[in-house]
């Protein structure tokens, strides 16, 4: 996911693109993000109009120095417990994935099978 102004809402929560949220339940759940040998518990709100990461996302974003224009690659490591490995791409998102002209990220994440 590419982090752009409309997606990174005051760094406290992040709206999840449609194709990614289809992997998640339509209810609030806790999930685990692992990055650089550290883990964070993040609450996914799947029952809201805007499906998003809320509680715990701000801490993850701050501790990983996320900035507008960075990207995150999420790899589902454990479907049952909703554990994701995350790789942070510091400003390394190809232009075909982001729309620089209007400042919005694509609602279609890159899915790697």
Secondary structure by P-SEA (a helix, b strand, c coil): ccccccccccccbbbbcccccccccccbbbbbbbcccbbbbbbbcccccccccccaaaaaaaaacccccbbbbbbbcccccbbbbbbbbcccccccccccccccccccccccc
